[in-house]
Amino acid sequence: MLLLSRNEAYAVRRRVTAAELTTTVRINPATVELNRRDGMPDPCIVTCDALVTVNQDDLVEYLTTLSPARMEMVDRSLLFALGLD
């Protein structure tokens, strides 16, 4: 999962917004490819069409923080997936 909530939310909310990750790579405007350079153990994609709300207590392993450039790509994919572009 890629956590998407604003930073301030983690201190005050138990549930936060995330996008699912998958190793089934289907490239479209609502996805962003990630790989080892991004800190991921295997190539995968962020699927901005698959947003979920998760309990922070269920999050068990931190993998990486994406670069600002990669998060900009996620932002554009989110806008597309939500019809806000």
PyMOL Python script that loads the backbone (N, CA, C, O; Angstrom):
from pymol import cmd

cmd.read_pdbstr("""\
ATOM      1  N   MET A   1       0.835  -1.180   0.000  1.00  0.00           N
ATOM      2  CA  MET A   1       0.000   0.000   0.000  1.00  0.00           C
ATOM      3  C   MET A   1       0.878   1.240   0.000  1.00  0.00           C
ATOM      4  O   MET A   1       1.940   1.288   0.621  1.00  0.00           O
ATOM      5  N   LEU A   2       0.402   2.212  -0.704  1.00  0.00           N
ATOM      6  CA  LEU A   2       1.050   3.518  -0.678  1.00  0.00           C
ATOM      7  C   LEU A   2       0.149   4.440   0.127  1.00  0.00           C
ATOM      8  O   LEU A   2      -0.988   4.701  -0.266  1.00  0.00           O
ATOM      9  N   LEU A   3       0.649   4.931   1.245  1.00  0.00           N
ATOM     10  CA  LEU A   3      -0.149   5.819   2.087  1.00  0.00           C
ATOM     11  C   LEU A   3      -0.283   7.178   1.431  1.00  0.00           C
ATOM     12  O   LEU A   3       0.695   7.734   0.931  1.00  0.00           O
ATOM     13  N   LEU A   4      -1.500   7.715   1.432  1.00  0.00           N
ATOM     14  CA  LEU A   4      -1.797   8.946   0.712  1.00  0.00           C
ATOM     15  C   LEU A   4      -2.321  10.074   1.593  1.00  0.00           C
ATOM     16  O   LEU A   4      -2.400  11.213   1.133  1.00  0.00           O
ATOM     17  N   SER A   5      -2.675   9.800   2.825  1.00  0.00           N
ATOM     18  CA  SER A   5      -3.223  10.857   3.685  1.00  0.00           C
ATOM     19  C   SER A   5      -2.181  11.939   3.923  1.00  0.00           C
ATOM     20  O   SER A   5      -0.978  11.684   3.866  1.00  0.00           O
ATOM     21  N   ARG A   6      -2.653  13.137   4.188  1.00  0.00           N
ATOM     22  CA  ARG A   6      -1.726  14.226   4.491  1.00  0.00           C
ATOM     23  C   ARG A   6      -0.962  13.890   5.772  1.00  0.00           C
ATOM     24  O   ARG A   6      -1.494  13.202   6.643  1.00  0.00           O
ATOM     25  N   ASN A   7       0.261  14.361   5.893  1.00  0.00           N
ATOM     26  CA  ASN A   7       1.121  13.990   7.014  1.00  0.00           C
ATOM     27  C   ASN A   7       0.480  14.239   8.378  1.00  0.00           C
ATOM     28  O   ASN A   7       0.650  13.441   9.300  1.00  0.00           O
ATOM     29  N   GLU A   8      -0.248  15.331   8.507  1.00  0.00           N
ATOM     30  CA  GLU A   8      -0.856  15.676   9.796  1.00  0.00           C
ATOM     31  C   GLU A   8      -1.906  14.656  10.232  1.00  0.00           C
ATOM     32  O   GLU A   8      -2.176  14.526  11.426  1.00  0.00           O
ATOM     33  N   ALA A   9      -2.490  13.945   9.305  1.00  0.00           N
ATOM     34  CA  ALA A   9      -3.568  13.000   9.625  1.00  0.00           C
ATOM     35  C   ALA A   9      -3.078  11.806  10.448  1.00  0.00           C
ATOM     36  O   ALA A   9      -3.840  11.249  11.238  1.00  0.00           O
ATOM     37  N   TYR A  10      -1.835  11.416  10.273  1.00  0.00           N
ATOM     38  CA  TYR A  10      -1.344  10.207  10.949  1.00  0.00           C
ATOM     39  C   TYR A  10      -1.302  10.360  12.467  1.00  0.00           C
ATOM     40  O   TYR A  10      -1.408   9.372  13.194  1.00  0.00           O
ATOM     41  N   ALA A  11      -1.151  11.575  12.940  1.00  0.00           N
ATOM     42  CA  ALA A  11      -1.103  11.803  14.385  1.00  0.00           C
ATOM     43  C   ALA A  11      -2.488  11.873  15.015  1.00  0.00           C
ATOM     44  O   ALA A  11      -2.619  11.681  16.224  1.00  0.00           O
ATOM     45  N   VAL A  12      -3.522  12.142  14.226  1.00  0.00           N
ATOM     46  CA  VAL A  12      -4.848  12.368  14.807  1.00  0.00           C
ATOM     47  C   VAL A  12      -5.926  11.405  14.334  1.00  0.00           C
ATOM     48  O   VAL A  12      -7.022  11.385  14.896  1.00  0.00           O
ATOM     49  N   ARG A  13      -5.639  10.609  13.316  1.00  0.00           N
ATOM     50  CA  ARG A  13      -6.652   9.681  12.788  1.00  0.00           C
ATOM     51  C   ARG A  13      -6.146   8.250  12.877  1.00  0.00           C
ATOM     52  O   ARG A  13      -4.970   7.980  12.632  1.00  0.00           O
ATOM     53  N   ARG A  14      -7.039   7.343  13.227  1.00  0.00           N
ATOM     54  CA  ARG A  14      -6.676   5.921  13.274  1.00  0.00           C
ATOM     55  C   ARG A  14      -6.698   5.299  11.879  1.00  0.00           C
ATOM     56  O   ARG A  14      -5.929   4.384  11.583  1.00  0.00           O
ATOM     57  N   ARG A  15      -7.581   5.802  11.034  1.00  0.00           N
ATOM     58  CA  ARG A  15      -7.716   5.244   9.682  1.00  0.00           C
ATOM     59  C   ARG A  15      -7.200   6.265   8.667  1.00  0.00           C
ATOM     60  O   ARG A  15      -7.481   7.459   8.768  1.00  0.00           O
ATOM     61  N   VAL A  16      -6.442   5.771   7.693  1.00  0.00           N
ATOM     62  CA  VAL A  16      -5.833   6.646   6.697  1.00  0.00           C
ATOM     63  C   VAL A  16      -6.088   6.092   5.293  1.00  0.00           C
ATOM     64  O   VAL A  16      -6.437   4.923   5.129  1.00  0.00           O
ATOM     65  N   THR A  17      -5.911   6.936   4.303  1.00  0.00           N
ATOM     66  CA  THR A  17      -6.169   6.568   2.917  1.00  0.00           C
ATOM     67  C   THR A  17      -4.901   6.032   2.263  1.00  0.00           C
ATOM     68  O   THR A  17      -3.802   6.541   2.483  1.00  0.00           O
ATOM     69  N   ALA A  18      -5.085   4.982   1.446  1.00  0.00           N
ATOM     70  CA  ALA A  18      -3.949   4.369   0.760  1.00  0.00           C
ATOM     71  C   ALA A  18      -4.379   3.899  -0.627  1.00  0.00           C
ATOM     72  O   ALA A  18      -5.566   3.726  -0.902  1.00  0.00           O
ATOM     73  N   ALA A  19      -3.394   3.699  -1.486  1.00  0.00           N
ATOM     74  CA  ALA A  19      -3.625   3.099  -2.803  1.00  0.00           C
ATOM     75  C   ALA A  19      -2.989   1.717  -2.796  1.00  0.00           C
ATOM     76  O   ALA A  19      -1.912   1.517  -2.233  1.00  0.00           O
ATOM     77  N   GLU A  20      -3.659   0.783  -3.418  1.00  0.00           N
ATOM     78  CA  GLU A  20      -3.134  -0.576  -3.472  1.00  0.00           C
ATOM     79  C   GLU A  20      -1.953  -0.670  -4.437  1.00  0.00           C
ATOM     80  O   GLU A  20      -1.870   0.071  -5.417  1.00  0.00           O
ATOM     81  N   LEU A  21      -1.048  -1.590  -4.139  1.00  0.00           N
ATOM     82  CA  LEU A  21       0.075  -1.911  -5.014  1.00  0.00           C
ATOM     83  C   LEU A  21      -0.153  -3.304  -5.568  1.00  0.00           C
ATOM     84  O   LEU A  21      -0.751  -4.151  -4.906  1.00  0.00           O
ATOM     85  N   THR A  22       0.323  -3.543  -6.787  1.00  0.00           N
ATOM     86  CA  THR A  22       0.219  -4.870  -7.369  1.00  0.00           C
ATOM     87  C   THR A  22       1.433  -5.132  -8.252  1.00  0.00           C
ATOM     88  O   THR A  22       2.013  -4.209  -8.825  1.00  0.00           O
ATOM     89  N   THR A  23       1.802  -6.393  -8.349  1.00  0.00           N
ATOM     90  CA  THR A  23       2.891  -6.769  -9.257  1.00  0.00           C
ATOM     91  C   THR A  23       2.356  -7.116 -10.646  1.00  0.00           C
ATOM     92  O   THR A  23       3.134  -7.381 -11.563  1.00  0.00           O
ATOM     93  N   THR A  24       1.035  -7.114 -10.803  1.00  0.00           N
ATOM     94  CA  THR A  24       0.425  -7.292 -12.124  1.00  0.00           C
ATOM     95  C   THR A  24       0.445  -5.933 -12.808  1.00  0.00           C
ATOM     96  O   THR A  24      -0.391  -5.070 -12.537  1.00  0.00           O
ATOM     97  N   VAL A  25       1.398  -5.762 -13.685  1.00  0.00           N
ATOM     98  CA  VAL A  25       1.635  -4.447 -14.281  1.00  0.00           C
ATOM     99  C   VAL A  25       0.710  -4.222 -15.473  1.00  0.00           C
ATOM    100  O   VAL A  25       0.822  -4.878 -16.509  1.00  0.00           O
ATOM    101  N   ARG A  26      -0.199  -3.282 -15.296  1.00  0.00           N
ATOM    102  CA  ARG A  26      -1.085  -2.807 -16.358  1.00  0.00           C
ATOM    103  C   ARG A  26      -0.954  -1.289 -16.374  1.00  0.00           C
ATOM    104  O   ARG A  26      -1.457  -0.599 -15.488  1.00  0.00           O
ATOM    105  N   ILE A  27      -0.288  -0.796 -17.369  1.00  0.00           N
ATOM    106  CA  ILE A  27      -0.005   0.637 -17.434  1.00  0.00           C
ATOM    107  C   ILE A  27      -1.198   1.387 -18.019  1.00  0.00           C
ATOM    108  O   ILE A  27      -1.691   1.064 -19.100  1.00  0.00           O
ATOM    109  N   ASN A  28      -1.646   2.395 -17.277  1.00  0.00           N
ATOM    110  CA  ASN A  28      -2.678   3.312 -17.746  1.00  0.00           C
ATOM    111  C   ASN A  28      -2.539   4.599 -16.952  1.00  0.00           C
ATOM    112  O   ASN A  28      -1.738   4.638 -16.018  1.00  0.00           O
ATOM    113  N   PRO A  29      -3.272   5.648 -17.273  1.00  0.00           N
ATOM    114  CA  PRO A  29      -3.085   6.929 -16.575  1.00  0.00           C
ATOM    115  C   PRO A  29      -3.377   6.892 -15.073  1.00  0.00           C
ATOM    116  O   PRO A  29      -3.004   7.825 -14.362  1.00  0.00           O
ATOM    117  N   ALA A  30      -4.026   5.853 -14.577  1.00  0.00           N
ATOM    118  CA  ALA A  30      -4.339   5.759 -13.143  1.00  0.00           C
ATOM    119  C   ALA A  30      -3.313   4.908 -12.387  1.00  0.00           C
ATOM    120  O   ALA A  30      -3.529   4.558 -11.227  1.00  0.00           O
ATOM    121  N   THR A  31      -2.196   4.577 -13.046  1.00  0.00           N
ATOM    122  CA  THR A  31      -1.163   3.769 -12.395  1.00  0.00           C
ATOM    123  C   THR A  31       0.192   4.456 -12.482  1.00  0.00           C
ATOM    124  O   THR A  31       0.437   5.287 -13.356  1.00  0.00           O
ATOM    125  N   VAL A  32       1.072   4.082 -11.542  1.00  0.00           N
ATOM    126  CA  VAL A  32       2.452   4.576 -11.534  1.00  0.00           C
ATOM    127  C   VAL A  32       3.363   3.387 -11.281  1.00  0.00           C
ATOM    128  O   VAL A  32       3.174   2.647 -10.315  1.00  0.00           O
ATOM    129  N   GLU A  33       4.342   3.206 -12.140  1.00  0.00           N
ATOM    130  CA  GLU A  33       5.296   2.120 -11.961  1.00  0.00           C
ATOM    131  C   GLU A  33       6.303   2.462 -10.867  1.00  0.00           C
ATOM    132  O   GLU A  33       6.789   3.590 -10.782  1.00  0.00           O
ATOM    133  N   LEU A  34       6.607   1.468 -10.029  1.00  0.00           N
ATOM    134  CA  LEU A  34       7.645   1.587  -9.006  1.00  0.00           C
ATOM    135  C   LEU A  34       8.635   0.440  -9.189  1.00  0.00           C
ATOM    136  O   LEU A  34       8.283  -0.624  -9.698  1.00  0.00           O
ATOM    137  N   ASN A  35       9.895   0.676  -8.760  1.00  0.00           N
ATOM    138  CA  ASN A  35      10.917  -0.365  -8.887  1.00  0.00           C
ATOM    139  C   ASN A  35      11.956  -0.216  -7.776  1.00  0.00           C
ATOM    140  O   ASN A  35      11.741   0.522  -6.815  1.00  0.00           O
ATOM    141  N   ARG A  36      13.065  -0.907  -7.910  1.00  0.00           N
ATOM    142  CA  ARG A  36      14.112  -0.874  -6.880  1.00  0.00           C
ATOM    143  C   ARG A  36      14.640   0.533  -6.624  1.00  0.00           C
ATOM    144  O   ARG A  36      14.976   0.872  -5.489  1.00  0.00           O
ATOM    145  N   ARG A  37      14.714   1.349  -7.664  1.00  0.00           N
ATOM    146  CA  ARG A  37      15.184   2.734  -7.458  1.00  0.00           C
ATOM    147  C   ARG A  37      14.250   3.514  -6.545  1.00  0.00           C
ATOM    148  O   ARG A  37      14.659   4.491  -5.917  1.00  0.00           O
ATOM    149  N   ASP A  38      12.994   3.083  -6.472  1.00  0.00           N
ATOM    150  CA  ASP A  38      12.017   3.721  -5.583  1.00  0.00           C
ATOM    151  C   ASP A  38      12.032   3.100  -4.191  1.00  0.00           C
ATOM    152  O   ASP A  38      11.312   3.552  -3.300  1.00  0.00           O
ATOM    153  N   GLY A  39      12.851   2.064  -4.000  1.00  0.00           N
ATOM    154  CA  GLY A  39      12.920   1.394  -2.703  1.00  0.00           C
ATOM    155  C   GLY A  39      12.023   0.178  -2.591  1.00  0.00           C
ATOM    156  O   GLY A  39      11.848  -0.363  -1.499  1.00  0.00           O
ATOM    157  N   MET A  40      11.456  -0.256  -3.693  1.00  0.00           N
ATOM    158  CA  MET A  40      10.580  -1.431  -3.676  1.00  0.00           C
ATOM    159  C   MET A  40      11.414  -2.688  -3.940  1.00  0.00           C
ATOM    160  O   MET A  40      12.339  -2.652  -4.752  1.00  0.00           O
ATOM    161  N   PRO A  41      11.102  -3.788  -3.273  1.00  0.00           N
ATOM    162  CA  PRO A  41      11.886  -5.009  -3.484  1.00  0.00           C
ATOM    163  C   PRO A  41      11.684  -5.611  -4.869  1.00  0.00           C
ATOM    164  O   PRO A  41      12.597  -6.241  -5.404  1.00  0.00           O
ATOM    165  N   ASP A  42      10.507  -5.428  -5.457  1.00  0.00           N
ATOM    166  CA  ASP A  42      10.181  -5.954  -6.783  1.00  0.00           C
ATOM    167  C   ASP A  42       9.420  -4.892  -7.562  1.00  0.00           C
ATOM    168  O   ASP A  42       8.769  -4.037  -6.962  1.00  0.00           O
ATOM    169  N   PRO A  43       9.491  -4.933  -8.899  1.00  0.00           N
ATOM    170  CA  PRO A  43       8.693  -3.997  -9.690  1.00  0.00           C
ATOM    171  C   PRO A  43       7.203  -4.168  -9.383  1.00  0.00           C
ATOM    172  O   PRO A  43       6.711  -5.282  -9.204  1.00  0.00           O
ATOM    173  N   CYS A  44       6.505  -3.040  -9.329  1.00  0.00           N
ATOM    174  CA  CYS A  44       5.069  -3.071  -9.051  1.00  0.00           C
ATOM    175  C   CYS A  44       4.460  -1.779  -9.556  1.00  0.00           C
ATOM    176  O   CYS A  44       5.164  -0.905 -10.061  1.00  0.00           O
ATOM    177  N   ILE A  45       3.161  -1.664  -9.419  1.00  0.00           N
ATOM    178  CA  ILE A  45       2.501  -0.410  -9.755  1.00  0.00           C
ATOM    179  C   ILE A  45       1.603   0.035  -8.601  1.00  0.00           C
ATOM    180  O   ILE A  45       1.060  -0.781  -7.857  1.00  0.00           O
ATOM    181  N   VAL A  46       1.468   1.345  -8.480  1.00  0.00           N
ATOM    182  CA  VAL A  46       0.473   1.952  -7.605  1.00  0.00           C
ATOM    183  C   VAL A  46      -0.791   2.028  -8.434  1.00  0.00           C
ATOM    184  O   VAL A  46      -0.775   2.543  -9.552  1.00  0.00           O
ATOM    185  N   THR A  47      -1.884   1.518  -7.895  1.00  0.00           N
ATOM    186  CA  THR A  47      -3.159   1.522  -8.612  1.00  0.00           C
ATOM    187  C   THR A  47      -4.073   2.569  -7.987  1.00  0.00           C
ATOM    188  O   THR A  47      -4.728   2.304  -6.979  1.00  0.00           O
ATOM    189  N   CYS A  48      -4.116   3.745  -8.578  1.00  0.00           N
ATOM    190  CA  CYS A  48      -4.920   4.835  -8.016  1.00  0.00           C
ATOM    191  C   CYS A  48      -6.412   4.631  -8.215  1.00  0.00           C
ATOM    192  O   CYS A  48      -7.214   5.377  -7.654  1.00  0.00           O
ATOM    193  N   ASP A  49      -6.800   3.633  -9.005  1.00  0.00           N
ATOM    194  CA  ASP A  49      -8.206   3.255  -9.116  1.00  0.00           C
ATOM    195  C   ASP A  49      -8.633   2.377  -7.947  1.00  0.00           C
ATOM    196  O   ASP A  49      -9.821   2.092  -7.793  1.00  0.00           O
ATOM    197  N   ALA A  50      -7.689   1.947  -7.129  1.00  0.00           N
ATOM    198  CA  ALA A  50      -7.988   1.044  -6.006  1.00  0.00           C
ATOM    199  C   ALA A  50      -7.571   1.715  -4.697  1.00  0.00           C
ATOM    200  O   ALA A  50      -6.567   1.348  -4.087  1.00  0.00           O
ATOM    201  N   LEU A  51      -8.358   2.698  -4.281  1.00  0.00           N
ATOM    202  CA  LEU A  51      -8.089   3.401  -3.020  1.00  0.00           C
ATOM    203  C   LEU A  51      -8.823   2.706  -1.886  1.00  0.00           C
ATOM    204  O   LEU A  51      -9.948   2.234  -2.053  1.00  0.00           O
ATOM    205  N   VAL A  52      -8.176   2.648  -0.737  1.00  0.00           N
ATOM    206  CA  VAL A  52      -8.758   1.998   0.433  1.00  0.00           C
ATOM    207  C   VAL A  52      -8.490   2.849   1.667  1.00  0.00           C
ATOM    208  O   VAL A  52      -7.595   3.694   1.671  1.00  0.00           O
ATOM    209  N   THR A  53      -9.268   2.618   2.701  1.00  0.00           N
ATOM    210  CA  THR A  53      -9.027   3.229   4.003  1.00  0.00           C
ATOM    211  C   THR A  53      -8.574   2.116   4.927  1.00  0.00           C
ATOM    212  O   THR A  53      -9.247   1.092   5.044  1.00  0.00           O
ATOM    213  N   VAL A  54      -7.438   2.306   5.586  1.00  0.00           N
ATOM    214  CA  VAL A  54      -6.865   1.257   6.424  1.00  0.00           C
ATOM    215  C   VAL A  54      -6.643   1.769   7.842  1.00  0.00           C
ATOM    216  O   VAL A  54      -6.419   2.959   8.065  1.00  0.00           O
ATOM    217  N   ASN A  55      -6.712   0.847   8.787  1.00  0.00           N
ATOM    218  CA  ASN A  55      -6.410   1.152  10.171  1.00  0.00           C
ATOM    219  C   ASN A  55      -4.892   1.179  10.327  1.00  0.00           C
ATOM    220  O   ASN A  55      -4.213   0.235   9.923  1.00  0.00           O
ATOM    221  N   GLN A  56      -4.363   2.231  10.899  1.00  0.00           N
ATOM    222  CA  GLN A  56      -2.912   2.341  11.070  1.00  0.00           C
ATOM    223  C   GLN A  56      -2.333   1.179  11.866  1.00  0.00           C
ATOM    224  O   GLN A  56      -1.178   0.805  11.659  1.00  0.00           O
ATOM    225  N   ASP A  57      -3.116   0.604  12.773  1.00  0.00           N
ATOM    226  CA  ASP A  57      -2.631  -0.524  13.568  1.00  0.00           C
ATOM    227  C   ASP A  57      -2.359  -1.752  12.705  1.00  0.00           C
ATOM    228  O   ASP A  57      -1.608  -2.638  13.114  1.00  0.00           O
ATOM    229  N   ASP A  58      -2.960  -1.817  11.514  1.00  0.00           N
ATOM    230  CA  ASP A  58      -2.757  -2.957  10.618  1.00  0.00           C
ATOM    231  C   ASP A  58      -1.519  -2.816   9.744  1.00  0.00           C
ATOM    232  O   ASP A  58      -1.137  -3.761   9.053  1.00  0.00           O
ATOM    233  N   LEU A  59      -0.893  -1.650   9.768  1.00  0.00           N
ATOM    234  CA  LEU A  59       0.319  -1.426   8.970  1.00  0.00           C
ATOM    235  C   LEU A  59       1.511  -1.986   9.734  1.00  0.00           C
ATOM    236  O   LEU A  59       1.772  -1.572  10.864  1.00  0.00           O
ATOM    237  N   VAL A  60       2.229  -2.916   9.135  1.00  0.00           N
ATOM    238  CA  VAL A  60       3.280  -3.618   9.887  1.00  0.00           C
ATOM    239  C   VAL A  60       4.695  -3.355   9.395  1.00  0.00           C
ATOM    240  O   VAL A  60       5.638  -3.489  10.176  1.00  0.00           O
ATOM    241  N   GLU A  61       4.882  -2.985   8.132  1.00  0.00           N
ATOM    242  CA  GLU A  61       6.239  -2.839   7.625  1.00  0.00           C
ATOM    243  C   GLU A  61       6.362  -1.603   6.758  1.00  0.00           C
ATOM    244  O   GLU A  61       5.594  -1.413   5.815  1.00  0.00           O
ATOM    245  N   TYR A  62       7.340  -0.759   7.087  1.00  0.00           N
ATOM    246  CA  TYR A  62       7.664   0.422   6.287  1.00  0.00           C
ATOM    247  C   TYR A  62       8.697   0.009   5.241  1.00  0.00           C
ATOM    248  O   TYR A  62       9.692  -0.635   5.572  1.00  0.00           O
ATOM    249  N   LEU A  63       8.465   0.378   3.981  1.00  0.00           N
ATOM    250  CA  LEU A  63       9.428   0.049   2.933  1.00  0.00           C
ATOM    251  C   LEU A  63      10.231   1.248   2.459  1.00  0.00           C
ATOM    252  O   LEU A  63      11.458   1.181   2.381  1.00  0.00           O
ATOM    253  N   THR A  64       9.553   2.345   2.141  1.00  0.00           N
ATOM    254  CA  THR A  64      10.274   3.460   1.525  1.00  0.00           C
ATOM    255  C   THR A  64       9.435   4.731   1.541  1.00  0.00           C
ATOM    256  O   THR A  64       8.233   4.698   1.804  1.00  0.00           O
ATOM    257  N   THR A  65      10.079   5.827   1.259  1.00  0.00           N
ATOM    258  CA  THR A  65       9.413   7.095   0.992  1.00  0.00           C
ATOM    259  C   THR A  65       9.705   7.434  -0.458  1.00  0.00           C
ATOM    260  O   THR A  65      10.866   7.456  -0.868  1.00  0.00           O
ATOM    261  N   LEU A  66       8.676   7.697  -1.231  1.00  0.00           N
ATOM    262  CA  LEU A  66       8.874   8.014  -2.645  1.00  0.00           C
ATOM    263  C   LEU A  66       9.420   9.427  -2.816  1.00  0.00           C
ATOM    264  O   LEU A  66       9.151  10.313  -2.004  1.00  0.00           O
ATOM    265  N   SER A  67      10.179   9.622  -3.867  1.00  0.00           N
ATOM    266  CA  SER A  67      10.747  10.940  -4.180  1.00  0.00           C
ATOM    267  C   SER A  67       9.624  11.920  -4.518  1.00  0.00           C
ATOM    268  O   SER A  67       8.530  11.505  -4.901  1.00  0.00           O
ATOM    269  N   PRO A  68       9.893  13.209  -4.378  1.00  0.00           N
ATOM    270  CA  PRO A  68       8.886  14.202  -4.774  1.00  0.00           C
ATOM    271  C   PRO A  68       8.462  14.041  -6.238  1.00  0.00           C
ATOM    272  O   PRO A  68       7.285  14.209  -6.558  1.00  0.00           O
ATOM    273  N   ALA A  69       9.395  13.720  -7.118  1.00  0.00           N
ATOM    274  CA  ALA A  69       9.045  13.546  -8.536  1.00  0.00           C
ATOM    275  C   ALA A  69       8.100  12.367  -8.729  1.00  0.00           C
ATOM    276  O   ALA A  69       7.157  12.447  -9.515  1.00  0.00           O
ATOM    277  N   ARG A  70       8.351  11.276  -8.013  1.00  0.00           N
ATOM    278  CA  ARG A  70       7.477  10.102  -8.147  1.00  0.00           C
ATOM    279  C   ARG A  70       6.107  10.401  -7.537  1.00  0.00           C
ATOM    280  O   ARG A  70       5.086   9.976  -8.076  1.00  0.00           O
ATOM    281  N   MET A  71       6.077  11.132  -6.412  1.00  0.00           N
ATOM    282  CA  MET A  71       4.792  11.483  -5.810  1.00  0.00           C
ATOM    283  C   MET A  71       3.998  12.427  -6.708  1.00  0.00           C
ATOM    284  O   MET A  71       2.767  12.407  -6.689  1.00  0.00           O
ATOM    285  N   GLU A  72       4.690  13.257  -7.497  1.00  0.00           N
ATOM    286  CA  GLU A  72       3.986  14.097  -8.466  1.00  0.00           C
ATOM    287  C   GLU A  72       3.272  13.232  -9.495  1.00  0.00           C
ATOM    288  O   GLU A  72       2.161  13.547  -9.921  1.00  0.00           O
ATOM    289  N   MET A  73       3.918  12.141  -9.887  1.00  0.00           N
ATOM    290  CA  MET A  73       3.286  11.207 -10.819  1.00  0.00           C
ATOM    291  C   MET A  73       2.054  10.563 -10.174  1.00  0.00           C
ATOM    292  O   MET A  73       1.023  10.388 -10.824  1.00  0.00           O
ATOM    293  N   VAL A  74       2.172  10.214  -8.890  1.00  0.00           N
ATOM    294  CA  VAL A  74       1.039   9.649  -8.162  1.00  0.00           C
ATOM    295  C   VAL A  74      -0.088  10.687  -8.094  1.00  0.00           C
ATOM    296  O   VAL A  74      -1.255  10.350  -8.295  1.00  0.00           O
ATOM    297  N   ASP A  75       0.253  11.926  -7.816  1.00  0.00           N
ATOM    298  CA  ASP A  75      -0.762  12.992  -7.759  1.00  0.00           C
ATOM    299  C   ASP A  75      -1.541  13.081  -9.070  1.00  0.00           C
ATOM    300  O   ASP A  75      -2.768  13.175  -9.058  1.00  0.00           O
ATOM    301  N   ARG A  76      -0.833  13.054 -10.200  1.00  0.00           N
ATOM    302  CA  ARG A  76      -1.499  13.127 -11.504  1.00  0.00           C
ATOM    303  C   ARG A  76      -2.390  11.911 -11.732  1.00  0.00           C
ATOM    304  O   ARG A  76      -3.489  12.033 -12.273  1.00  0.00           O
ATOM    305  N   SER A  77      -1.914  10.740 -11.319  1.00  0.00           N
ATOM    306  CA  SER A  77      -2.713   9.522 -11.470  1.00  0.00           C
ATOM    307  C   SER A  77      -3.957   9.561 -10.601  1.00  0.00           C
ATOM    308  O   SER A  77      -5.018   9.098 -11.020  1.00  0.00           O
ATOM    309  N   LEU A  78      -3.844  10.105  -9.398  1.00  0.00           N
ATOM    310  CA  LEU A  78      -5.005  10.249  -8.515  1.00  0.00           C
ATOM    311  C   LEU A  78      -6.042  11.180  -9.141  1.00  0.00           C
ATOM    312  O   LEU A  78      -7.234  10.875  -9.143  1.00  0.00           O
ATOM    313  N   LEU A  79      -5.590  12.301  -9.666  1.00  0.00           N
ATOM    314  CA  LEU A  79      -6.522  13.247 -10.308  1.00  0.00           C
ATOM    315  C   LEU A  79      -7.254  12.568 -11.448  1.00  0.00           C
ATOM    316  O   LEU A  79      -8.461  12.748 -11.608  1.00  0.00           O
ATOM    317  N   PHE A  80      -6.524  11.778 -12.253  1.00  0.00           N
ATOM    318  CA  PHE A  80      -7.160  11.059 -13.358  1.00  0.00           C
ATOM    319  C   PHE A  80      -8.161  10.047 -12.824  1.00  0.00           C
ATOM    320  O   PHE A  80      -9.298   9.993 -13.293  1.00  0.00           O
ATOM    321  N   ALA A  81      -7.749   9.242 -11.843  1.00  0.00           N
ATOM    322  CA  ALA A  81      -8.604   8.166 -11.320  1.00  0.00           C
ATOM    323  C   ALA A  81      -9.887   8.716 -10.700  1.00  0.00           C
ATOM    324  O   ALA A  81     -10.936   8.074 -10.763  1.00  0.00           O
ATOM    325  N   LEU A  82      -9.802   9.892 -10.109  1.00  0.00           N
ATOM    326  CA  LEU A  82     -10.968  10.488  -9.452  1.00  0.00           C
ATOM    327  C   LEU A  82     -11.765  11.402 -10.381  1.00  0.00           C
ATOM    328  O   LEU A  82     -12.772  11.980  -9.973  1.00  0.00           O
ATOM    329  N   GLY A  83     -11.314  11.531 -11.627  1.00  0.00           N
ATOM    330  CA  GLY A  83     -12.028  12.378 -12.581  1.00  0.00           C
ATOM    331  C   GLY A  83     -11.867  13.859 -12.305  1.00  0.00           C
ATOM    332  O   GLY A  83     -12.746  14.655 -12.634  1.00  0.00           O
ATOM    333  N   LEU A  84     -10.744  14.234 -11.700  1.00  0.00           N
ATOM    334  CA  LEU A  84     -10.509  15.622 -11.337  1.00  0.00           C
ATOM    335  C   LEU A  84      -9.491  16.316 -12.229  1.00  0.00           C
ATOM    336  O   LEU A  84      -9.084  17.445 -11.958  1.00  0.00           O
ATOM    337  N   ASP A  85      -9.084  15.637 -13.289  1.00  0.00           N
ATOM    338  CA  ASP A  85      -8.072  16.229 -14.178  1.00  0.00           C
ATOM    339  C   ASP A  85      -8.687  17.126 -15.221  1.00  0.00           C
ATOM    340  O   ASP A  85      -7.971  17.698 -16.043  1.00  0.00           O
TER     341      ASP A  85
END
""", "prot")
cmd.dss("prot")
cmd.show_as("cartoon", "prot")
cmd.util.cbc("prot")
cmd.orient("prot")
